[in-house]
Amino acid sequence: MPKSLILLTLFLIGFKGAGTAQQNKADDKSDEIFLNNPSFEDTPHAGTRGGSSIDGWYDCGRQYFPNETAPDIHPGLDASLPYFNVRNKPYDGKTFLGLVVRENNSWESVGQRLSRALKAKKCYSFSIYLCKSDTYQSPVERDPNEQVPFTQPIQLRIWGGNNYCSRQELLASSSLVKNTNWVKYQFKFNPKQDFNYILLEAFYEMPILFPYNGNLLLDKASAIIEFDCDDPIASVEKKNPAPAKPKTNAAQATSSTPVVVQPAPKPEAAFSNLNIKELKEGQTIRIDKLFFAADSTNFSKESNPVLKELADFMRSNPKIVVEIGGHTNDIPENSYCDRLSTLRAKSIYDYLLSVGVQESRLKYKGYGKRMPLTTNKTAEGRKRNQRVEIKILSMNG
């Protein structure tokens, strides 16, 4: 074989090998779904009414609350005047994202199309750095001339969908973000269907009776990484090695212990065990383990599991229409009982609306003390009579 032909052959073999190496490298990344602008780098700006663009992200608040301002891109302490008195530094890059919830029952969110779809029944890991500002101040609708604190801790909710800003499935949610230094929050997704879009949403602690003002700061989101559902710890550790300690400054706490946040637990009790084929119109289901403070519409944290269970039941059975009925014992006067039972029923109604149940499928009514289950002469009897019930109005929407 001529020497020139031998050299050409060796060159082609080497080129093919390099191509194979490049392909293998690409294959190593094939289980990663990348986000556009994961550290929210953009020209710093305070959100305006009607929306303000954020590189790579779509303002989803404008879809739900068109009269509210858009999310903010904060510049950190390099700016001569931080927006809304937010004095945190970025964790990564030069800027970071700020989202708020408001006492007028509105909240902010951003979304984008994924580089590759999340697949049903696959397992994924995702992380993002979160904190809050304890100095955030902003005008509010009721008092536009005065700055009020927006310092309540709130949570991050992550939704999957198939168009911009759709909230088809809640993939995960954080605990209340109380830390004022940047902390890495780790999430795991196990979607029930394929999704091409992701939504990051600031939200209240649930359940909630009265909305409030709060803020959430976000920076350095990771890629979304598929892992073996049967071996989640090994897979996640291999692809997400422990990060270096985050940078801090004198104004920030020194702790940087990563927080692992799991998706909301699956329901375990009454509503999840109901057989939809056995339900009938007119049937009443009592909500046990729902606790209100005395003479109040505020339900306690111990009520969270059954409320989440009820919400899951309603979302899983989209044709069911229900009435939420409130009942009291017979100690107060009729007018007081009617008002209290109505407001308690409405608090459950408002909660279900806030988690995505359509208004057309919900009614509420206060029955006061007119329909006792048992005697009101004993403490136990009065406790049983003071209740909330779900009545099936329709099975066909």
C-alpha positions as CSV (number, residue, x, y, z in Angstrom):
1,M,0.0,0.0,0.0
2,P,1.4,3.4,-0.9
3,K,2.7,5.5,2.0
4,S,0.3,8.3,1.3
5,L,-2.7,5.9,1.4
6,I,-1.6,4.5,4.7
7,L,-1.4,8.0,6.2
8,L,-4.9,8.8,4.8
9,T,-6.3,5.6,6.3
10,L,-4.7,6.3,9.7
11,F,-6.1,9.9,9.6
12,L,-9.6,8.6,8.9
13,I,-9.4,6.1,11.7
14,G,-8.3,8.8,14.1
15,F,-11.1,11.1,12.9
16,K,-13.7,8.4,13.4
17,G,-12.3,7.7,16.9
18,A,-12.5,11.3,17.8
19,G,-16.1,11.4,16.5
20,T,-17.0,8.4,18.6
21,A,-15.4,10.0,21.6
22,Q,-17.4,13.1,21.0
23,Q,-20.6,11.0,20.6
24,N,-19.8,9.1,23.8
25,K,-19.4,12.4,25.6
26,A,-22.8,13.6,24.3
27,D,-24.3,10.3,25.3
28,D,-23.0,10.8,28.8
29,K,-25.2,14.0,28.9
30,S,-28.2,12.4,27.2
31,D,-30.0,12.0,30.6
32,E,-29.7,15.7,31.4
33,I,-32.4,18.3,30.5
34,F,-30.9,21.8,30.3
35,L,-32.5,25.1,31.3
36,N,-31.9,28.3,29.4
37,N,-30.3,30.9,31.6
38,P,-30.4,28.8,34.8
39,S,-28.7,31.6,36.9
40,F,-31.1,34.3,35.8
41,E,-28.5,36.5,34.3
42,D,-29.9,39.7,32.7
43,T,-29.8,43.5,32.9
44,P,-31.1,44.3,36.4
45,H,-34.6,45.6,36.5
46,A,-37.6,45.9,38.7
47,G,-40.7,44.3,37.2
48,T,-43.3,46.5,35.7
49,R,-47.0,46.1,35.1
50,G,-47.6,44.4,31.8
51,G,-44.5,42.2,32.1
52,S,-40.8,42.7,31.8
53,S,-38.7,40.2,29.8
54,I,-36.2,37.9,31.5
55,D,-33.7,36.3,29.3
56,G,-34.8,32.7,28.7
57,W,-37.8,32.9,31.0
58,Y,-41.5,33.8,30.4
59,D,-43.4,35.9,33.0
60,C,-46.3,33.6,33.9
61,G,-47.8,36.1,36.4
62,R,-49.2,38.2,33.6
63,Q,-51.4,35.2,32.5
64,Y,-53.0,34.9,35.9
65,F,-52.7,38.4,37.3
66,P,-52.4,40.9,34.4
67,N,-52.7,44.0,36.6
68,E,-49.7,43.0,38.8
69,T,-46.0,43.7,38.2
70,A,-43.6,41.2,36.8
71,P,-40.7,39.4,38.6
72,D,-37.5,41.3,39.4
73,I,-33.9,40.7,38.3
74,H,-31.9,41.9,41.3
75,P,-28.4,43.3,41.0
76,G,-27.1,42.6,44.5
77,L,-25.0,45.0,46.5
78,D,-23.2,46.3,43.4
79,A,-26.1,48.6,42.7
80,S,-26.2,52.1,44.3
81,L,-29.8,51.5,45.3
82,P,-31.0,47.9,45.6
83,Y,-34.5,47.2,44.4
84,F,-37.1,47.1,47.2
85,N,-34.2,47.2,49.7
86,V,-33.1,43.7,48.8
87,R,-29.5,43.5,50.0
88,N,-28.5,39.9,49.2
89,K,-25.6,39.2,46.9
90,P,-26.0,36.8,43.9
91,Y,-24.9,33.2,44.6
92,D,-23.8,32.8,41.0
93,G,-23.1,35.3,38.3
94,K,-24.1,39.0,38.6
95,T,-27.9,38.8,39.1
96,F,-30.6,36.7,40.5
97,L,-34.4,36.3,40.3
98,G,-36.9,37.7,42.9
99,L,-40.5,36.4,43.2
100,V,-43.2,37.6,45.6
101,V,-46.6,36.6,47.0
102,R,-49.1,39.3,47.9
103,E,-51.8,39.9,50.4
104,N,-54.3,40.5,47.5
105,N,-54.0,36.7,46.7
106,S,-51.7,37.1,43.8
107,W,-48.2,35.6,43.2
108,E,-45.4,35.5,40.7
109,S,-44.0,32.7,38.6
110,V,-41.7,32.1,35.6
111,G,-41.6,29.3,33.0
112,Q,-39.8,28.0,30.0
113,R,-39.7,25.2,27.4
114,L,-37.3,22.4,28.4
115,S,-34.5,21.3,26.1
116,R,-36.0,17.8,26.2
117,A,-39.3,16.5,27.6
118,L,-39.7,15.0,31.1
119,K,-41.0,11.5,30.6
120,A,-43.8,9.9,32.5
121,K,-42.8,7.5,35.3
122,K,-39.2,8.4,35.0
123,C,-37.2,9.8,38.0
124,Y,-35.4,13.1,37.9
125,S,-33.3,15.2,40.3
126,F,-33.1,19.0,40.2
127,S,-31.5,21.6,42.5
128,I,-31.7,25.4,42.9
129,Y,-30.3,27.9,45.4
130,L,-33.0,29.7,47.4
131,C,-33.2,32.3,50.1
132,K,-35.2,35.3,51.2
133,S,-34.6,38.9,52.0
134,D,-35.4,40.0,55.5
135,T,-35.4,43.7,54.4
136,Y,-37.8,43.5,51.3
137,Q,-40.2,46.5,51.2
138,S,-42.8,47.4,48.6
139,P,-46.0,49.5,48.2
140,V,-49.3,47.5,48.3
141,E,-52.7,48.1,46.7
142,R,-54.4,49.2,49.9
143,D,-51.6,51.8,50.6
144,P,-49.6,52.7,47.5
145,N,-47.9,55.6,49.2
146,E,-46.2,53.6,51.9
147,Q,-43.6,50.8,51.9
148,V,-44.7,47.7,53.8
149,P,-42.6,44.6,54.6
150,F,-42.7,41.7,52.2
151,T,-40.6,39.5,54.6
152,Q,-42.9,36.5,55.2
153,P,-41.2,33.2,54.3
154,I,-42.9,31.5,51.3
155,Q,-42.3,28.3,49.4
156,L,-41.3,27.3,45.9
157,R,-43.6,25.1,43.8
158,I,-42.5,23.4,40.6
159,W,-45.1,22.5,38.0
160,G,-44.9,20.5,34.8
161,G,-47.0,21.4,31.8
162,N,-47.3,21.3,28.0
163,N,-47.4,25.0,27.2
164,Y,-46.1,28.2,28.7
165,C,-47.4,28.7,32.3
166,S,-49.6,25.6,32.4
167,R,-49.9,24.0,35.9
168,Q,-50.8,20.5,34.9
169,E,-48.9,18.5,37.6
170,L,-47.3,19.7,40.8
171,L,-43.9,18.0,40.6
172,A,-42.4,19.2,43.9
173,S,-42.6,21.9,46.5
174,S,-40.2,23.2,49.1
175,S,-40.7,23.8,52.8
176,L,-41.0,27.4,53.8
177,V,-37.8,29.2,52.8
178,K,-36.7,31.0,55.9
179,N,-33.0,31.2,55.3
180,T,-31.5,34.6,54.4
181,N,-28.2,33.0,53.1
182,W,-28.2,31.0,49.9
183,V,-28.9,27.3,50.4
184,K,-29.1,24.5,47.8
185,Y,-32.5,22.9,47.7
186,Q,-32.7,19.4,46.1
187,F,-35.9,18.1,44.5
188,K,-37.0,14.8,43.0
189,F,-39.6,14.5,40.2
190,N,-41.6,11.5,39.2
191,P,-44.1,12.9,36.6
192,K,-47.2,11.0,35.8
193,Q,-47.2,12.1,32.1
194,D,-44.8,13.7,29.6
195,F,-44.1,17.4,30.0
196,N,-42.3,19.9,27.8
197,Y,-42.5,22.9,30.1
198,I,-41.5,23.8,33.6
199,L,-43.0,26.5,35.9
200,L,-41.2,27.9,39.0
201,E,-43.8,29.5,41.3
202,A,-43.7,31.4,44.5
203,F,-46.5,30.4,46.8
204,Y,-47.9,30.6,50.3
205,E,-47.6,27.9,53.0
206,M,-50.6,25.7,52.6
207,P,-53.3,25.5,53.8
208,I,-53.8,29.2,54.2
209,L,-56.8,31.2,55.2
210,F,-55.5,34.8,54.7
211,P,-52.8,35.6,52.0
212,Y,-49.8,37.6,53.1
213,N,-46.8,39.5,51.6
214,G,-43.6,37.5,51.2
215,N,-40.5,37.1,48.9
216,L,-38.4,34.3,47.5
217,L,-35.0,34.7,45.8
218,L,-33.7,32.2,43.3
219,D,-30.3,31.5,41.7
220,K,-28.2,28.8,40.0
221,A,-30.7,26.2,38.9
222,S,-29.2,22.9,37.9
223,A,-29.9,20.8,34.8
224,I,-32.8,18.3,35.4
225,I,-31.0,14.9,35.6
226,E,-32.7,11.5,35.0
227,F,-31.7,8.8,37.5
228,D,-32.5,5.1,38.1
229,C,-35.7,5.1,40.2
230,D,-34.6,1.8,41.8
231,D,-31.3,3.3,43.0
232,P,-32.0,7.0,43.6
233,I,-29.2,7.7,46.1
234,A,-26.3,6.3,44.1
235,S,-27.5,7.8,40.8
236,V,-28.0,11.3,42.3
237,E,-24.7,11.3,44.2
238,K,-22.9,10.2,41.1
239,K,-24.3,12.9,38.9
240,N,-24.6,15.6,41.6
241,P,-21.4,15.5,43.7
242,A,-21.5,17.5,46.9
243,P,-21.1,21.2,46.0
244,A,-18.5,23.5,47.4
245,K,-19.7,25.7,50.3
246,P,-21.6,28.7,49.1
247,K,-20.0,32.1,49.3
248,T,-21.1,34.3,52.2
249,N,-20.5,37.8,53.4
250,A,-20.7,39.6,56.7
251,A,-24.4,40.2,56.3
252,Q,-25.2,36.5,55.7
253,A,-25.3,33.5,58.0
254,T,-22.3,31.2,57.7
255,S,-24.3,27.9,57.6
256,S,-24.5,26.3,54.2
257,T,-25.9,22.9,55.0
258,P,-27.8,21.6,52.0
259,V,-31.5,21.2,52.5
260,V,-33.1,18.1,50.9
261,V,-36.7,18.7,50.0
262,Q,-39.0,15.9,49.0
263,P,-42.2,16.2,47.0
264,A,-45.4,16.4,49.0
265,P,-46.2,13.0,50.6
266,K,-48.9,11.0,48.9
267,P,-52.3,10.8,50.7
268,E,-52.8,7.8,52.9
269,A,-56.3,7.9,54.4
270,A,-60.0,8.4,53.7
271,F,-60.2,10.1,50.4
272,S,-57.4,8.1,48.7
273,N,-59.2,4.9,49.7
274,L,-62.5,5.9,48.3
275,N,-63.8,3.7,45.4
276,I,-65.1,6.1,42.8
277,K,-67.4,3.4,41.4
278,E,-69.1,3.2,44.8
279,L,-69.8,6.9,45.2
280,K,-73.3,8.2,44.5
281,E,-74.8,11.7,44.1
282,G,-76.1,13.0,47.4
283,Q,-73.5,11.0,49.4
284,T,-71.8,12.8,52.3
285,I,-68.2,12.3,53.3
286,R,-67.1,13.7,56.6
287,I,-63.6,15.3,56.7
288,D,-62.0,13.8,59.8
289,K,-58.7,15.2,61.3
290,L,-59.6,18.7,60.2
291,F,-59.0,21.0,63.2
292,F,-60.0,24.6,63.7
293,A,-59.0,26.9,66.5
294,A,-61.9,27.7,68.8
295,D,-64.3,30.3,67.3
296,S,-62.0,30.6,64.3
297,T,-61.8,29.8,60.7
298,N,-58.1,29.0,61.0
299,F,-57.2,25.4,60.5
300,S,-54.1,24.0,62.1
301,K,-51.0,22.4,60.5
302,E,-52.3,19.0,61.7
303,S,-55.1,19.5,59.1
304,N,-52.6,19.6,56.2
305,P,-52.6,15.9,55.4
306,V,-56.3,15.5,55.0
307,L,-56.6,18.8,53.0
308,K,-53.9,17.6,50.6
309,E,-55.7,14.3,50.4
310,L,-59.0,16.0,49.5
311,A,-57.2,18.2,46.9
312,D,-55.7,15.1,45.3
313,F,-59.1,13.3,45.3
314,M,-60.7,16.3,43.5
315,R,-57.9,16.6,40.9
316,S,-57.9,12.8,40.2
317,N,-61.7,12.8,39.6
318,P,-62.3,15.9,37.4
319,K,-66.0,15.2,36.8
320,I,-67.1,15.3,40.5
321,V,-68.9,18.4,41.8
322,V,-69.1,18.8,45.5
323,E,-70.6,21.0,48.2
324,I,-68.5,21.8,51.2
325,G,-70.7,22.1,54.2
326,G,-69.8,23.6,57.6
327,H,-71.5,22.7,60.9
328,T,-71.2,23.9,64.5
329,N,-72.3,22.8,67.9
330,D,-75.4,24.4,69.5
331,I,-73.7,26.7,72.1
332,P,-73.6,30.0,70.3
333,E,-76.6,31.8,68.8
334,N,-77.9,30.9,65.4
335,S,-76.6,33.9,63.6
336,Y,-73.1,33.3,65.0
337,C,-73.2,29.6,64.1
338,D,-74.4,30.3,60.6
339,R,-71.6,32.8,60.0
340,L,-68.8,30.7,61.5
341,S,-69.9,27.5,59.7
342,T,-70.1,29.4,56.4
343,L,-66.7,30.9,56.8
344,R,-65.2,27.6,57.7
345,A,-66.7,25.9,54.6
346,K,-65.4,28.8,52.5
347,S,-61.9,28.4,53.9
348,I,-61.8,24.8,52.5
349,Y,-63.3,26.1,49.2
350,D,-60.6,28.8,48.9
351,Y,-57.9,26.2,49.6
352,L,-59.2,23.9,46.9
353,L,-59.3,26.8,44.4
354,S,-55.7,27.7,45.3
355,V,-54.4,24.2,44.4
356,G,-56.0,24.2,41.0
357,V,-59.6,22.7,41.5
358,Q,-62.0,24.5,39.1
359,E,-64.5,26.9,40.7
360,S,-67.3,25.3,38.7
361,R,-66.8,22.1,40.6
362,L,-67.1,23.6,44.1
363,K,-69.9,25.1,46.2
364,Y,-69.9,25.9,49.9
365,K,-72.6,26.4,52.5
366,G,-72.9,26.9,56.3
367,Y,-75.5,24.9,58.1
368,G,-74.8,26.3,61.5
369,K,-76.2,24.1,64.3
370,R,-79.3,22.8,62.5
371,M,-78.0,19.3,61.5
372,P,-76.3,17.7,64.6
373,L,-74.9,14.2,64.3
374,T,-75.4,13.5,68.0
375,T,-76.2,15.2,71.3
376,N,-74.7,18.6,72.2
377,K,-74.9,17.8,75.9
378,T,-71.4,16.3,76.1
379,A,-68.0,17.7,75.1
380,E,-67.5,14.7,72.8
381,G,-70.9,15.2,71.2
382,R,-70.2,18.9,70.6
383,K,-66.9,18.0,69.0
384,R,-68.5,15.6,66.6
385,N,-71.1,18.1,65.6
386,Q,-68.6,20.8,64.9
387,R,-67.4,19.5,61.5
388,V,-66.9,20.0,57.7
389,E,-68.5,17.6,55.2
390,I,-68.2,17.0,51.5
391,K,-71.5,16.3,49.7
392,I,-71.4,14.8,46.2
393,L,-73.6,17.0,44.0
394,S,-72.8,15.4,40.6
395,M,-70.6,12.6,39.2
396,N,-70.7,14.0,35.7
397,G,-69.5,17.6,36.0
